[in-house]
Amino acid sequence: MSEGSGLTDIVVLASGSGTNFEAIARAIDGGEVPARIVGLITDNPKAFALERAKRLGIPSRVIRASDYDDRPSYDAAVLDALQEAKADLVVLAGYMKLVGPAIVEAFRGRIMNIHPALLPSFPGEHGVRDALRHGVKVSGVTVHFVDEGLDSGPIIVQEAVKVEEGDDENTLHERIHQAEYRAYPLAIRLFAEGKLEVEGRVVRISVD
């Protein structure tokens, strides 16, 4: 937490467009979340998230895996950047890599990810497609803490999204995106307000 401000300092990891990154930044600017984004890190120098960061006045940094000899070296560079930024919370927003074990250990209970399905169903890269192919009537979005597995960490918040007749991957994904823009700021606000407690696989939310 930034000294004297009472705010949670966030570093966002992103690989692509960065729509969730911007939604979080707007929620913070609107006073919904007692936090500030102190940096964006991307592994993709062409990520549009970099343009969003520039427009929002948020410092950004590109750390490409191809610039390092192996994955542990890349992870070490990302970890160094997170620690240098004094991140209280690491937020994954379309970060297309599994977080390395050294980063998970250093920030255990302080790394969040968002997934476009109701976990533990349909983990992985194609959550929306897999849910549709399975014929579910309700899908949704999950914000969870990150552990060493794939979309397997303790669940913080979820929001259901009804699957409509005639939905394809694009139409369902668009409605799920709208739910993401609500769910992620909520989860971050709960963290920033100290209302989350992890007990094994269960995240308990304290109520005022």
VMD Tcl script that draws the C-alpha trace (Angstrom):
set ca {
  {0.00 0.00 0.00}
  {1.42 3.35 -0.99}
  {2.80 5.15 2.02}
  {0.47 7.79 3.39}
  {-2.16 7.43 0.67}
  {-4.16 4.48 1.93}
  {-4.39 3.22 -1.64}
  {-3.61 -0.24 -3.00}
  {-0.89 -0.05 -5.65}
  {-1.68 -2.24 -8.66}
  {0.51 -3.46 -11.49}
  {-1.38 -4.89 -14.48}
  {0.02 -7.63 -16.70}
  {-1.53 -7.66 -20.19}
  {-0.78 -9.10 -23.60}
  {-3.48 -7.71 -25.86}
  {-6.12 -5.03 -26.20}
  {-6.37 -4.17 -22.51}
  {-10.13 -3.53 -22.27}
  {-10.26 -4.87 -18.71}
  {-7.19 -2.80 -17.87}
  {-8.98 0.34 -19.00}
  {-12.23 -0.65 -17.25}
  {-10.32 -1.00 -13.98}
  {-8.57 2.33 -14.52}
  {-11.91 4.05 -15.18}
  {-13.44 2.51 -12.06}
  {-10.50 3.81 -10.03}
  {-10.78 7.26 -11.58}
  {-14.49 7.25 -10.79}
  {-13.82 6.65 -7.12}
  {-15.26 3.12 -7.08}
  {-11.99 1.43 -6.09}
  {-9.51 2.75 -3.47}
  {-6.44 1.91 -5.54}
  {-4.11 3.26 -8.16}
  {-2.45 1.57 -11.12}
  {1.27 2.21 -10.83}
  {2.31 0.32 -13.92}
  {1.48 -1.88 -16.89}
  {3.77 -4.72 -17.95}
  {3.29 -6.50 -21.26}
  {5.12 -9.29 -23.05}
  {3.84 -8.01 -26.39}
  {5.33 -4.78 -27.82}
  {2.33 -4.51 -30.18}
  {-0.29 -4.81 -27.43}
  {-2.94 -2.08 -27.70}
  {-2.87 -1.99 -23.90}
  {0.28 0.12 -24.29}
  {-1.72 2.79 -26.14}
  {-4.35 2.73 -23.41}
  {-1.66 3.14 -20.75}
  {-0.16 6.10 -22.60}
  {-3.56 7.76 -22.90}
  {-4.27 7.16 -19.21}
  {-0.86 8.41 -18.10}
  {0.14 5.05 -16.61}
  {3.80 3.99 -16.84}
  {4.30 0.92 -19.03}
  {7.07 -1.53 -19.72}
  {7.63 -4.26 -22.31}
  {9.33 -7.45 -21.12}
  {9.54 -9.96 -23.97}
  {10.17 -13.63 -23.26}
  {12.22 -13.82 -26.47}
  {14.81 -11.49 -24.92}
  {15.68 -14.08 -22.28}
  {17.43 -17.44 -22.46}
  {14.66 -19.38 -20.72}
  {11.37 -19.03 -18.94}
  {12.83 -18.74 -15.41}
  {14.97 -15.81 -16.57}
  {11.94 -14.10 -18.08}
  {9.91 -14.69 -14.91}
  {12.76 -13.26 -12.83}
  {12.71 -10.07 -14.93}
  {8.93 -9.72 -14.47}
  {9.25 -10.36 -10.74}
  {11.98 -7.73 -10.47}
  {9.73 -5.21 -12.23}
  {6.79 -6.00 -9.94}
  {8.93 -5.62 -6.84}
  {10.52 -2.45 -8.15}
  {7.03 -0.98 -8.61}
  {6.17 -2.03 -5.03}
  {2.99 -3.72 -6.22}
  {0.45 -4.56 -3.52}
  {-1.68 -6.43 -6.05}
  {-0.89 -7.94 -9.46}
  {-3.83 -7.97 -11.88}
  {-3.82 -10.14 -15.00}
  {-5.83 -8.58 -17.80}
  {-5.53 -10.74 -20.89}
  {-2.02 -11.88 -19.97}
  {-1.45 -14.84 -22.26}
  {1.10 -16.70 -20.15}
  {0.88 -18.86 -17.09}
  {2.40 -16.92 -14.21}
  {5.71 -18.50 -13.21}
  {6.02 -20.24 -9.84}
  {8.51 -17.70 -8.48}
  {6.02 -14.87 -9.10}
  {3.14 -16.86 -7.61}
  {5.14 -17.56 -4.48}
  {6.28 -13.96 -4.07}
  {2.74 -12.60 -4.51}
  {0.63 -15.46 -3.21}
  {-2.85 -14.18 -2.39}
  {-2.02 -10.95 -4.22}
  {-2.43 -11.98 -7.88}
  {-5.85 -11.92 -9.56}
  {-7.02 -13.20 -12.92}
  {-10.35 -13.05 -14.74}
  {-11.79 -15.90 -16.81}
  {-14.78 -15.85 -19.21}
  {-16.60 -18.84 -17.72}
  {-17.93 -20.02 -14.40}
  {-14.94 -21.88 -13.00}
  {-14.14 -24.63 -12.26}
  {-15.99 -25.39 -15.52}
  {-14.28 -24.61 -18.82}
  {-10.79 -23.45 -17.80}
  {-8.19 -22.56 -20.38}
  {-7.93 -20.32 -23.40}
  {-11.32 -21.11 -24.99}
  {-13.74 -20.86 -22.07}
  {-16.54 -19.23 -24.08}
  {-16.25 -21.65 -27.01}
  {-16.07 -24.67 -24.74}
  {-19.14 -23.58 -22.76}
  {-21.18 -23.12 -25.95}
  {-20.09 -26.47 -27.34}
  {-21.13 -28.11 -24.09}
  {-24.61 -26.62 -24.41}
  {-24.72 -24.73 -21.12}
  {-27.69 -22.45 -20.50}
  {-25.75 -20.14 -18.16}
  {-22.13 -19.08 -18.47}
  {-20.41 -16.07 -16.93}
  {-17.22 -14.65 -15.53}
  {-14.94 -15.60 -12.65}
  {-12.34 -13.50 -10.84}
  {-9.95 -15.70 -8.91}
  {-6.64 -15.63 -7.13}
  {-3.78 -17.16 -9.14}
  {-2.00 -20.30 -8.04}
  {0.39 -22.62 -9.87}
  {-2.37 -24.24 -11.95}
  {-4.41 -23.18 -14.96}
  {-7.43 -21.12 -13.83}
  {-7.42 -23.18 -10.63}
  {-7.00 -20.62 -7.84}
  {-9.55 -19.69 -5.16}
  {-12.64 -17.98 -6.56}
  {-13.29 -14.38 -5.43}
  {-16.39 -13.29 -7.32}
  {-18.53 -14.64 -10.16}
  {-21.28 -13.17 -12.30}
  {-23.64 -15.32 -14.33}
  {-24.48 -14.53 -17.95}
  {-27.44 -16.25 -19.60}
  {-26.80 -18.01 -22.89}
  {-29.40 -16.82 -25.39}
  {-30.86 -18.83 -28.26}
  {-28.75 -18.23 -31.33}
  {-25.68 -17.09 -29.41}
  {-22.35 -17.66 -31.08}
  {-18.94 -17.19 -29.54}
  {-18.83 -13.49 -30.42}
  {-22.27 -12.52 -29.11}
  {-21.86 -14.43 -25.85}
  {-18.33 -13.13 -25.37}
  {-19.53 -9.54 -25.78}
  {-22.04 -9.92 -22.94}
  {-19.42 -11.67 -20.83}
  {-17.07 -8.72 -21.43}
  {-19.69 -6.39 -19.98}
  {-19.87 -8.61 -16.89}
  {-16.07 -8.58 -16.64}
  {-16.04 -4.79 -16.49}
  {-18.23 -5.01 -13.38}
  {-16.74 -8.06 -11.69}
  {-13.04 -7.15 -11.86}
  {-13.33 -3.71 -10.23}
  {-15.56 -5.28 -7.55}
  {-12.99 -7.94 -6.73}
  {-10.20 -5.37 -6.59}
  {-12.27 -3.09 -4.38}
  {-12.92 -5.95 -1.94}
  {-9.17 -6.66 -1.83}
  {-8.28 -2.99 -1.37}
  {-10.78 -2.67 1.45}
  {-9.29 -5.68 3.24}
  {-12.49 -7.70 2.94}
  {-11.06 -10.90 1.46}
  {-9.78 -13.83 3.52}
  {-8.62 -17.08 1.95}
  {-9.29 -20.30 3.86}
  {-8.00 -23.18 1.78}
  {-9.94 -22.99 -1.48}
  {-12.62 -20.70 -0.06}
  {-12.45 -16.91 -0.29}
  {-14.54 -15.38 2.49}
  {-15.87 -11.86 2.00}
  {-16.45 -9.85 5.14}
  {-19.65 -7.80 5.30}
  {-19.81 -4.43 7.04}
}
mol new
graphics top color blue
foreach p $ca { graphics top sphere $p radius 0.5 }
foreach p [lrange $ca 0 end-1] q [lrange $ca 1 end] { graphics top cylinder $p $q radius 0.2 }
display resetview
